[in-house]
Amino acid sequence: MRRFITAACATTLGISLSTALAVAGSASAATTHHATPAGTTIVVSPGQSIQAAVNHARPGDTVLLKRGVYHQSVQIRTDGITLRGSGNSRRGTVLMPPAAKPRSVCASGFGVTGVCVLAKKVDPKSGAVLQMVSNDTITGMYVTGFPANGVFGYGTNGLTVTNVSAVNDGAYGISRFVSTRTLFAGDTAVGNHEAGFYVGDSPDADTVVRDNVAVGNQFGIFVRHAREVTVLRNLATRNCEGILVLDDGQKGGAGNAAILRNVAAGNNKFCPKTTDTPVSTQGGGILLLGATRTLVAHNAVSGNAGRQFNSGGIVVLSASKISHGSNPNHDTIAANHAFHNRPADLIWDGTGTGVHFVANHCGASQPAGLCH
C-alpha cells in the first residue's frame, strides 16, 4: 500500500482542487445550517451528500452527521473543519463505500477511502506537500469496508481523529502520512488489512496515539520513517504485531518515540509476506526494528508467541538486513512487565550502541540476564 501511495503522489495529486470540488459538489446537500458562536453547524441526514456539506463548510464549521448509514466517501481540503458523527458503533453514524468510485483526488490517488484529509497543494511530480491542510477533526463515526483506508491523512497539520471505529478496511484503518501535530485518541481499529493505526513519513511527526484499541490487524500500531511519536495507553491484541517502530531505510530513520503504558497481548495472528512486508510476521508484542532514541517503558506484554523474526514480547533488532535501516542505537527498555511470550519475553540481537534494559519484570530473555 505504501508503495502505491508513493507512486500515486507523482501521478494523480496534480488534479486541480477546483475540478475535484466541482465534481463533489454536483450532488445536492439538502442540509440544515445552524449558526453558533464558534461557527456554523451543517446537519446532514442519511440520503444527503456529506461531500456537498463539506464543500460548503468554512474554517470553524462543523458538519454534523445524524445516525444512520451513508454509502459515501468524503474528501476534506479546507482548514478547521470538524466532521462529527453521532456515534462510533453500528447504531451511530456508519460510513460505507459508495456504489461507484468517487471522482476525487483522494480516490484517484489513494483508492476509495472513508474520510480523506488531503493537503491543499501537492507537487504533481514528486508528491511533496507544498501547503498543508490544518486543524481538521474527524470524530464519532463507524467507518467500514472501504477498499483502501478508513480515515487517511496526507499533508496534514493538527489532524485530530477521536472516537472513530475503522473496521475491515482494505489497507490502513486510521493513518497519516507526511503530517505533523496529529492526535489519534479513543479510536478502535479492527480487522484492517495493514496497520490499524499508522504514523509514517514524518521526521517531525509530533504525534500522539493514545487510549486506542487495535484488534486483528496486520500491525496494531505502526510507526515507520517517523520521529517524535508518543504511543500511550493503547491495547493491541490479536494482530500479527502489536506495536512496531520501523526504520525502512529512508533518510532520517525512525525513532525519538515513547512507547508507554500499553498492553500488547496475544498478538498471534499469522501474516504471510507481501510486496510491502517481505517477511512473514506473527506473535510479536512490541518490536523496535532499527528504531533509535526510543523509550519503551511501563508496558504490559504477554502471550505473544511465534517462530518469526518478530516473535516475542519486546524485541529489539537491527534493520540493516531487512530494510537497510539503522541499528537500534540509544534505546531504553525499562520497567516493563513481560511474561508468557515465546521464544522469550525480552529479545535483543546485540546490535547498536547505548541500548539499555533496566528493571524489567519478565520470565526469560535472549540473551539471558535482561530480566529482573
C-alpha positions, 0 to 999 in steps of 0.5 A: 500500500505504501508503495502505491501511495508513493507512486500515486503522489507523482501521478494523480495529486496534480488534479486541480482542487477546483475540478475535484470540488466541482465534481463533489459538489454536483450532488445536492446537500439538502442540509440544515445550517445552524449558526453558533458562536464558534461557527456554523453547524451543517446537519446532514441526514442519511440520503444527503451528500456529506461531500456537498456539506463539506464543500460548503463548510468554512474554517470553524464549521462543523458538519454534523452527521445524524445516525444512520448509514451513508454509502459515501466517501468524503474528501476534506481540503479546507482548514478547521473543519470538524466532521462529527458523527453521532456515534462510533458503533453500528447504531451511530453514524456508519460510513460505507463505500459508495456504489461507484468510485468517487471522482476525487483526488483522494480516490484517484490517488489513494483508492476509495477511502472513508474520510480523506484529509488531503493537503491543499497543494501537492507537487504533481511530480514528486508528491511533496506537500507544498501547503498543508491542510490544518486543524481538521477533526474527524470524530464519532463515526463507524467507518467500514469496508472501504477498499483502501483506508478508513480515515487517511491523512496526507499533508496534514497539520493538527489532524485530530481523529477521536472516537472513530471505529475503522473496521475491515478496511482494505489497507490502513484503518486510521493513518497519516502520512507526511503530517505533523501535530496529529492526535489519534485518541479513543479510536478502535481499529479492527480487522484492517488489512495493514496497520490499524493505526499508522504514523509514517513519513514524518521526521517531525511527526509530533504525534500522539496515539493514545487510549486506542484499541487495535484488534486483528490487524496486520500491525496494531500500531505502526510507526515507520520513517517517523520521529517524535511519536508518543504511543500511550495507553493503547491495547493491541491484541490479536494482530500479527504485531502489536506495536512496531517502530520501523526504520525502512531505510529512508533518510532520517530513520525512525525513532525519538518515540515513547512507547508507554503504558500499553498492553500488547497481548496475544498478538498471534495472528499469522501474516504471510509476506507481501510486496510491502512486508517481505517477511512473514510476521506473527506473535510479536508484542512490541518490536523496535526494528532499527528504531533509535532514541526510543523509550519503551517503558511501563508496558504490559506484554504477554502471550505473544508467541511465534517462530518469526523474526518478530516473535516475542514480547519486546524485541529489539533488532537491527534493520540493516538486513531487512530494510537497510535501516539503522541499528537500534542505537540509544534505546531504553527498555525499562520497567516493563512487565513481560511474561508468557511470550515465546521464544522469550519475553525480552529479545535483543540481537546485540546490535547498536550502541547505548541500548539499555534494559533496566528493571524489567519484570519478565520470565526469560530473555535472549540473551539471558540476564535482561530480566529482573 
